[in-house]
Amino acid sequence: MLFTVQHNFERSYASGDQNWDYDTAAIHGTSFLALPAWLNWFTANIGYHHVHHLCARIPNYRLAACHAEHAHLFGAVKRLTLADIGPSLKFVLWDPGSRRIISVAEHESASIESVGVPSARLG
């Protein structure tokens, strides 16, 4: 779940190969998962996944320091906590039109609005 929430959260950026932007994907397509210190250690600083996406060569033990040193770069990164993991799990669909991750409910709502009839259910 920790890996999933790093990319799947409300208003997360997602794009296909065409017009994909590296910096936008790193800043708006990943989250900063603020974890307790012991969990950061146990997960090799997974919460700083956004830093990893900007530069994959930074070792996990330097991610937190890089985040702190360059905090001005990360103002737009979505900050999540452990309490946000459950609600974020509903964002599972990629909407190519809006270039973001959406929930099934958002997809169904958009389908109803655009066509005027209920959309097919998944599964």
MIFI-747866 format. One record per residue (C-alpha): residue number from 1; x, y, z. Coordinates in steps of 0.02 Angstrom, whole numbers, plus 50000, padded with zeros to 5 digits. Layout:
REM MIFI-747866
+-----+-------+-------+-------+
|   k |     X |     Y |     Z |
+-----+-------+-------+-------+
| NUM |     X |     Y |     Z |
...
+-----+-------+-------+-------+
This chain:
REM MIFI-747866
+-----+-------+-------+-------+
|   k |     X |     Y |     Z |
+-----+-------+-------+-------+
|   1 | 50000 | 50000 | 50000 |
|   2 | 50144 | 50119 | 50035 |
|   3 | 50204 | 50102 | 49855 |
|   4 | 50029 | 50125 | 49785 |
|   5 | 49992 | 50286 | 49878 |
|   6 | 50154 | 50361 | 49813 |
|   7 | 50071 | 50380 | 49642 |
|   8 | 49885 | 50351 | 49668 |
|   9 | 49807 | 50495 | 49763 |
|  10 | 49679 | 50629 | 49727 |
|  11 | 49729 | 50739 | 49580 |
|  12 | 49888 | 50640 | 49545 |
|  13 | 49967 | 50679 | 49376 |
|  14 | 49975 | 50538 | 49250 |
|  15 | 50015 | 50543 | 49067 |
|  16 | 50048 | 50424 | 48924 |
|  17 | 50205 | 50425 | 48821 |
|  18 | 50152 | 50574 | 48716 |
|  19 | 50184 | 50742 | 48802 |
|  20 | 50243 | 50658 | 48963 |
|  21 | 50345 | 50780 | 49066 |
|  22 | 50482 | 50718 | 49184 |
|  23 | 50475 | 50862 | 49308 |
|  24 | 50285 | 50869 | 49313 |
|  25 | 50278 | 50681 | 49342 |
|  26 | 50404 | 50695 | 49485 |
|  27 | 50319 | 50842 | 49571 |
|  28 | 50134 | 50812 | 49535 |
|  29 | 50135 | 50624 | 49504 |
|  30 | 50218 | 50570 | 49665 |
|  31 | 50182 | 50608 | 49847 |
|  32 | 50280 | 50647 | 50003 |
|  33 | 50221 | 50518 | 50127 |
|  34 | 50259 | 50592 | 50299 |
|  35 | 50296 | 50440 | 50407 |
|  36 | 50358 | 50419 | 50586 |
|  37 | 50548 | 50409 | 50595 |
|  38 | 50549 | 50223 | 50637 |
|  39 | 50440 | 50184 | 50484 |
|  40 | 50552 | 50291 | 50372 |
|  41 | 50699 | 50186 | 50430 |
|  42 | 50606 | 50021 | 50409 |
|  43 | 50547 | 50066 | 50232 |
|  44 | 50715 | 50140 | 50175 |
|  45 | 50636 | 50314 | 50167 |
|  46 | 50497 | 50267 | 50046 |
|  47 | 50404 | 50424 | 50100 |
|  48 | 50530 | 50529 | 50004 |
|  49 | 50483 | 50446 | 49840 |
|  50 | 50463 | 50617 | 49756 |
|  51 | 50649 | 50652 | 49785 |
|  52 | 50692 | 50483 | 49709 |
|  53 | 50592 | 50527 | 49553 |
|  54 | 50688 | 50688 | 49528 |
|  55 | 50854 | 50597 | 49544 |
|  56 | 50856 | 50408 | 49558 |
|  57 | 51043 | 50410 | 49596 |
|  58 | 51016 | 50481 | 49771 |
|  59 | 51037 | 50338 | 49895 |
|  60 | 50891 | 50305 | 50012 |
|  61 | 50989 | 50362 | 50165 |
|  62 | 51010 | 50536 | 50086 |
|  63 | 50829 | 50562 | 50029 |
|  64 | 50770 | 50649 | 50188 |
|  65 | 50919 | 50767 | 50190 |
|  66 | 50893 | 50810 | 50006 |
|  67 | 50709 | 50843 | 50040 |
|  68 | 50754 | 50961 | 50183 |
|  69 | 50894 | 51047 | 50088 |
|  70 | 50786 | 51079 | 49934 |
|  71 | 50617 | 51103 | 50018 |
|  72 | 50580 | 51252 | 49906 |
|  73 | 50567 | 51132 | 49759 |
|  74 | 50438 | 51022 | 49843 |
|  75 | 50300 | 51145 | 49889 |
|  76 | 50183 | 51074 | 49756 |
|  77 | 50214 | 50891 | 49803 |
|  78 | 50060 | 50813 | 49882 |
|  79 | 50094 | 50780 | 50067 |
|  80 | 50009 | 50625 | 50136 |
|  81 | 50006 | 50542 | 50306 |
|  82 | 49965 | 50365 | 50361 |
|  83 | 49784 | 50420 | 50384 |
|  84 | 49775 | 50466 | 50199 |
|  85 | 49823 | 50293 | 50136 |
|  86 | 49650 | 50213 | 50150 |
|  87 | 49556 | 50354 | 50062 |
|  88 | 49689 | 50362 | 49926 |
|  89 | 49666 | 50180 | 49877 |
|  90 | 49508 | 50224 | 49780 |
|  91 | 49609 | 50318 | 49648 |
|  92 | 49645 | 50177 | 49527 |
|  93 | 49599 | 50236 | 49352 |
|  94 | 49699 | 50342 | 49232 |
|  95 | 49598 | 50477 | 49145 |
|  96 | 49698 | 50523 | 48989 |
|  97 | 49587 | 50674 | 48956 |
|  98 | 49628 | 50759 | 49120 |
|  99 | 49800 | 50676 | 49136 |
| 100 | 49769 | 50622 | 49314 |
| 101 | 49722 | 50472 | 49420 |
| 102 | 49537 | 50466 | 49464 |
| 103 | 49419 | 50355 | 49563 |
| 104 | 49291 | 50237 | 49488 |
| 105 | 49155 | 50352 | 49557 |
| 106 | 49230 | 50501 | 49465 |
| 107 | 49237 | 50399 | 49305 |
| 108 | 49056 | 50345 | 49322 |
| 109 | 49000 | 50521 | 49362 |
| 110 | 49090 | 50590 | 49209 |
| 111 | 49014 | 50453 | 49100 |
| 112 | 48839 | 50493 | 49160 |
| 113 | 48864 | 50680 | 49131 |
| 114 | 48938 | 50660 | 48957 |
| 115 | 48817 | 50530 | 48891 |
| 116 | 48666 | 50553 | 49001 |
| 117 | 48655 | 50367 | 49041 |
| 118 | 48737 | 50258 | 49173 |
| 119 | 48907 | 50188 | 49124 |
| 120 | 48952 | 50005 | 49129 |
| 121 | 49018 | 49944 | 49295 |
| 122 | 49192 | 49875 | 49310 |
| 123 | 49214 | 49695 | 49366 |
+-----+-------+-------+-------+
